Amino acid sequence: MQAQPPRTLAEVDLFAPGAQEHWYDAYAILHAEAPVLRLPGEGLTPGSDAFVLTKYEDVRRVVMDWERFPPTLSLLVAQIIQSGQMPSHIPDIDAMVASIVSLRPTPELWRAHRKELTDPWVGPGCTRHAAMITRHVDDLITGLSAKARAGEAVDFVADFARPLPQRVMADVLGFPQEDIPQLEIWGNAQVMSYVHGTTHKNLLTPEQTAEKFRLLAGFREYVAQKTREKRARPQDDMVSFLTQVEYQALGRRLTDDEINGVVYAMVIGGLETTQYAIAEQAQLLCERPGVFDRLRADRALIRTFIEEGMRLRSPTQGLSTRICAHDEVFQGVPVPAGSMLHLRWAAANIDADEFEDPLELKLDRKAATRHLAFSQGPRSCPGSNLSRLEQTIAWDRLADAFAALAYAPGNDFRHQGGIMLGIYRLLLNLTCA
């Protein structure tokens, strides 16, 4: 663990071991002294550089313009298409990347994919899941309440924040709840590079990469088996839907490999973000006396609360996902064509030039959804609606069940490595209502 927060620009290294414990100290320095930080020699190609963007206007400008700032993933997809190789024949290729090659290689098909294949389940249409989510929330609260009445502290991560999105995603996809322990292992494999990877590129060692794909071979087999079952006997779940839907953009149904890629994307995006958001929001309530009382008194404030929570403690802190197609200038800093851009969502979300009193949690903040925790533009998170629904229901039901929450003794507040703001455990004392 990095022992001390950075005090000067020279001490700022967002990607060093332990840096996650002091990211927000680093953001203050970067905003003041280096809002565009050059990482020499760390670009996508040999001899090129990467740049960390921390200002809201810069990050938003990039994500809103696919053509000028193409996703790094789109370059890989283009290479695969040009090679003429079928993605399934390429060793150790990410299942999601393989499905992108055939289902959504262009901005137009990306939009069609979202509208036709995922929005009905995790987009605006996700309100169909409200009763199911409420059921899981209430079941988990039953466990929290039992511990609270016994005078025991709860581990809010293990007892609530982590299992909630796991249960919800299993139900959305149509996977049995009893399979969650194995699904968690596969989910951890999917995000291995974002947790254990090094540098802004989230690089794994050869050994880690081999272990990742060894585990994911099991996930592929599992999804293939479920896909066969649901083709034969469709039910009311997302995988069944994917086996039956006619993808209008391409005029055909999906293959098993394509369904595997869509499921892969749902799992990688549907678990961690929501877990980390809810856990960080609980900490914000512990650190800001009176806010939980206000939420309990006026449930209409919960929506703004969760948006402010994601803005202040962004689950995904940053990603190196874009390339400059042309020479650019950000904050007066020349950035050559071909440079890789690390978009630091978390720093942009506390930019004083965009947000008044950026470190304050304001339940009356106007346009609270304009933060970048889910990105913006054509590649914004497709599951943001589902995550928001889970968070909203969670805090509404928690406000029903408990009169107060506070830190319990024993917290060390350590976070996992990588680029996610994921606390390992969170010990709370809860007071039943």
C-alpha positions, 0 to 999 in steps of 0.5 A: 500500500502506498503509505503517504498521499502525493504532495507534489506532481513528481510524486503523482503516479495513478497506477503505482501499487497502493495509489488507489488509496490516495487517488483524490489527493492526486486529482487535486494536484493534477487539476492544479498543475497538469490537467493533461499529463503525458505518459512518455512511451506508453502509447498504443504503438512503439514510440508513441505517448499516452496522455491522462485527461482529468478535466470534464470538458476534455473527457466529455469532448472525447467521448462524444466524438467517436470519429475524431477519437476512435475507441482502441477496441475499434482498431483491434476489430478493424485489424481482425476484419482486415485479416480475414480470420474468423474471430473464433479461430483466433486463440485467446480472443476476448469473447466480447471482442469476437462478438463485436467483430460480427455484431457491432463493428461500426458506430451505426451497428453499435447503436443498433446492437444497443437498441435491439439487443440490450436496451429491452433488458438493461436499458430503459426497458429494465423497469420490468425488473423492479419487482425482482430487484425489490425481492432480492433487496428485501431478502438481503435486508432480512439478513442485515436486520437479523445481525443488527438486532443481535447487536452484530456489525455487518460487512456491507460489501459481502452481505449486501453490495456484492450479492445484490447485482450478482443475484439481479444479473443472474435473474436477468440472464436466466441463470440459476441463483445456485450458480452464483458462486461459480459465476462470481469466479468467472466474473472475477476472471473477466475483470482480472486485467482491471484489478490486477493489471499494471500501467494505464493499459491494465497489462497482465503477466503471461501467467495471469493471462493464461489463467484468465482464459483457462477460467473463461473457457469454463464460462464459455462452456456454461453459456453454450449449454444454457444457450442450447437449453433456452433455444429449445425451451425459451423462458422470460430472460435475456439469453432466451430472448437472444436465442429468438430475436431477429437482429434487424440490423443484420437481418438474421438471428444470433449465433451461439458465439455471438450470444456468448459475447453479449452475455460476457459484456453484460457480466463484465459491466453489470456486477462491479460498478453497482457493487462499488457504487452502493458500498461507496454511497454507504460510506458517504452516508456515514461521513455526512451526518443527517443525509440518511435522515433526509433520504428517509424523510423524502425518498425523492432525494434518493435519485440525486443522492445516488448520482452525487455518490457516483460523481464523488466516488466514481466506481470506474476511475479511469480507462485508456479507451481512445486514440487521437485520429488527428493532432489535438490540443487539450488545455494548451497541451499539444497531443499528437495524432496516434496518442492514447488517451486515458480518460480519468472519469473520477477526476473529471467528476470533481472538476471545479470548473464544471461542478460548484463545490465539487467535493460536496454532496448536494441533494439539490444539485441541478442536472445531477446526471451530467457526471461521467461515471457511466461515460456519455455519448454513443459508448456510454454504459448500456447497463446504466439504467439497470444499475440506477434502478438497483441503487434506487430500490436498494436505498429506498428499502434500506431507508425503510428498514433502518433508522441509522447506519455508522462505521463499526470498529475494525475498518481499514478502508483498503481498496483493491488495485486496478482502476475500480474504486472497490473497497474490500469490506465495509463494517457497519453498525445498523439501527433497525427502524 
